[in-house]
Amino acid sequence: MPLKFKIALFVVLLTVIVTGVAGVLITGRMESSLRREIEMRGEALARNLAANVEDPLSQGDDLYIARFTTGAMDNPGVVYAIVVGGGGRIVGYRDAAHEDFTDFLGKPYEPPAGVRPLGKREFLSQTYDAPRWGPVYDVAVPVMLAGQKAIGVVHVGISQEGVKRAVNRTRITIGAITAAAVLLALLGSFVLAGFITRPIDRLMAGVREIQKGNGYAMQLPITTSDEVGHLTRAFNDMVKSLGEKELIKEAFSRYVSRQVASLILDEPDKYISTLKGQRKTITVLFADIRGFTRIAEALAPEQVVTMLNVYLTYMTDVVFRYEGTLDKFLGDGLMAIFGAPVEQPNSTLNAVRAALDMRERLREFNLAREIGGEEPVLVGIGVNYGDAIVGNIGSRERMDYSVIGDTVNVAQRIQTFTEGGQIILAEPAYRRVEEYVEVKSLGLYELKGRRKKVEMFEVTNLKEGVVESKDE
């Protein structure tokens, strides 16, 4: 159920409960007050009638008794007035249902069902259900001669229908007020819910855009200074941070695969020391076009740039596929490292697989060039394994994520020995993958700037049974 409907339902229920409880309390208090008023009025009428008929009753003056009982009927709500003589016979009678009362005079007084006799009490009030008048409040008061001797009893009956009608009218009024309050509460709750949920709806729409990978430049308007406003401000800060992170990821993805970039950005603390500079054991790969100067001389500068862009795109895709890190472009070549910043179980095998994949992709590249009548491009690849310093290297104004060390120098020197299509491993790299690759030993070579000769091996293919994939 949407939040706005939950808020509306809560407000309506709260309104109904509050008005319902208030109605019950008001009608209960009102009914109690009216009943108390009837009781007091009935007692006053009964005592007044008893005082008025004292002398006529003692003297047997039925005319005066009839006059006083008739007068008692003039009071609102009175349905009967009865005077009972000392012998228990009716000597005065008036009610709201008969015009001729002579049939009642002289007859024994029989209390209605549910009404107890007065007995020796000085006052008795009780309520009963009369067939003709409904609930009736009966007040009985003795007629005292000189305040000493009871010579009769007066009964005054007051209908409680007026109370019932008044209470019912009040209930109807409260019901109407409740209905109006519910309607207003419903309208008000929808307005309030809309005021609350509109910013939340905007937040939800923003979250959906972020989930789609869009909206990193989005900034939602802050329309309130309450908790929703604080939440919107926090959302805007989060979007800004995500946008900055996405820009960093996009920039970093130019050097490493997107999966590696995500891993580094998700756990930056784990790799921060690497960015500052750290000794790591890695595999270095150099790839360079053989005879590039001759090829470039035969082409216009625009054609050279186009050819290099296509070629380097092929090579970069392969490096990223095998979770390598693109260190730099070297004119017509590139340098890639495997095992940094994210360590790999066998970085050298990944580098070899990448080199073989480069050679295969280069065949596709050259096929397209041959169809267009262009000279094929041949690439030599050198690979070495060992320790190096990895991290941000450069000046205060500019730094690059790169590697330095003898391992890098050897890989670069080996690459210069390659012919087009050759993949050459230095001895340390070969020992890491000798069970996976087929090679041809090239013997010991003396590299420029090194005293110790380096044994080199040319990779021809992966051994049978080794899956050609970046996964172990």
Rosetta blueprint (number, residue, H / E / L):
1 M L
2 P L
3 L H
4 K H
5 F H
6 K H
7 I H
8 A H
9 L H
10 F H
11 V H
12 V H
13 L H
14 L H
15 T H
16 V H
17 I H
18 V H
19 T H
20 G H
21 V H
22 A H
23 G H
24 V H
25 L H
26 I H
27 T H
28 G H
29 R H
30 M H
31 E H
32 S H
33 S H
34 L H
35 R H
36 R H
37 E H
38 I H
39 E H
40 M H
41 R H
42 G H
43 E H
44 A H
45 L H
46 A H
47 R H
48 N H
49 L H
50 A H
51 A H
52 N H
53 V L
54 E H
55 D H
56 P H
57 L H
58 S H
59 Q H
60 G L
61 D L
62 D H
63 L H
64 Y H
65 I H
66 A H
67 R H
68 F H
69 T H
70 T H
71 G H
72 A H
73 M L
74 D L
75 N L
76 P L
77 G L
78 V E
79 V E
80 Y E
81 A E
82 I E
83 V E
84 V E
85 G E
86 G L
87 G L
88 G L
89 R E
90 I E
91 V E
92 G E
93 Y E
94 R E
95 D E
96 A L
97 A L
98 H L
99 E L
100 D L
101 F L
102 T L
103 D L
104 F L
105 L L
106 G L
107 K L
108 P E
109 Y L
110 E L
111 P L
112 P L
113 A L
114 G L
115 V L
116 R L
117 P L
118 L L
119 G L
120 K L
121 R L
122 E L
123 F L
124 L E
125 S E
126 Q E
127 T E
128 Y E
129 D E
130 A E
131 P L
132 R L
133 W L
134 G E
135 P E
136 V E
137 Y E
138 D E
139 V E
140 A E
141 V E
142 P E
143 V E
144 M E
145 L E
146 A L
147 G L
148 Q L
149 K E
150 A E
151 I E
152 G E
153 V E
154 V E
155 H E
156 V E
157 G E
158 I E
159 S E
160 Q L
161 E H
162 G H
163 V H
164 K H
165 R H
166 A H
167 V H
168 N H
169 R H
170 T H
171 R H
172 I H
173 T H
174 I H
175 G H
176 A H
177 I H
178 T H
179 A H
180 A H
181 A H
182 V H
183 L H
184 L H
185 A H
186 L H
187 L H
188 G H
189 S H
190 F H
191 V H
192 L H
193 A H
194 G H
195 F H
196 I H
197 T H
198 R H
199 P H
200 I H
201 D H
202 R H
203 L H
204 M H
205 A H
206 G H
207 V H
208 R H
209 E H
210 I H
211 Q H
212 K L
213 G L
214 N L
215 G L
216 Y L
217 A L
218 M L
219 Q L
220 L L
221 P L
222 I L
223 T L
224 T L
225 S L
226 D L
227 E H
228 V H
229 G H
230 H H
231 L H
232 T H
233 R H
234 A H
235 F H
236 N H
237 D H
238 M H
239 V H
240 K H
241 S H
242 L H
243 G H
244 E H
245 K H
246 E H
247 L H
248 I H
249 K H
250 E H
251 A H
252 F H
253 S L
254 R L
255 Y L
256 V E
257 S L
258 R H
259 Q H
260 V H
261 A H
262 S H
263 L H
264 I H
265 L H
266 D H
267 E L
268 P H
269 D H
270 K H
271 Y H
272 I H
273 S H
274 T H
275 L H
276 K H
277 G L
278 Q E
279 R E
280 K E
281 T E
282 I E
283 T E
284 V E
285 L E
286 F E
287 A E
288 D E
289 I E
290 R E
291 G L
292 F H
293 T H
294 R H
295 I H
296 A H
297 E H
298 A L
299 L L
300 A L
301 P H
302 E H
303 Q H
304 V H
305 V H
306 T H
307 M H
308 L H
309 N H
310 V H
311 Y H
312 L H
313 T H
314 Y H
315 M H
316 T H
317 D H
318 V H
319 V H
320 F H
321 R H
322 Y L
323 E L
324 G L
325 T E
326 L E
327 D E
328 K E
329 F E
330 L E
331 G L
332 D L
333 G E
334 L E
335 M E
336 A E
337 I E
338 F E
339 G L
340 A L
341 P L
342 V L
343 E L
344 Q L
345 P L
346 N L
347 S H
348 T H
349 L H
350 N H
351 A H
352 V H
353 R H
354 A H
355 A H
356 L H
357 D H
358 M H
359 R H
360 E H
361 R H
362 L H
363 R H
364 E H
365 F H
366 N H
367 L H
368 A H
369 R H
370 E H
371 I H
372 G L
373 G L
374 E L
375 E L
376 P L
377 V L
378 L E
379 V E
380 G E
381 I E
382 G E
383 V E
384 N E
385 Y E
386 G E
387 D E
388 A E
389 I E
390 V E
391 G E
392 N E
393 I E
394 G E
395 S L
396 R L
397 E L
398 R L
399 M E
400 D E
401 Y E
402 S E
403 V E
404 I E
405 G L
406 D H
407 T H
408 V H
409 N H
410 V H
411 A H
412 Q H
413 R H
414 I H
415 Q H
416 T H
417 F H
418 T L
419 E L
420 G L
421 G L
422 Q L
423 I E
424 I E
425 L E
426 A E
427 E H
428 P H
429 A H
430 Y H
431 R H
432 R H
433 V H
434 E L
435 E L
436 Y L
437 V E
438 E E
439 V E
440 K E
441 S E
442 L E
443 G E
444 L E
445 Y E
446 E L
447 L L
448 K L
449 G L
450 R L
451 R L
452 K L
453 K L
454 V E
455 E E
456 M E
457 F E
458 E E
459 V E
460 T E
461 N E
462 L E
463 K L
464 E L
465 G L
466 V L
467 V L
468 E L
469 S L
470 K L
471 D L
472 E L
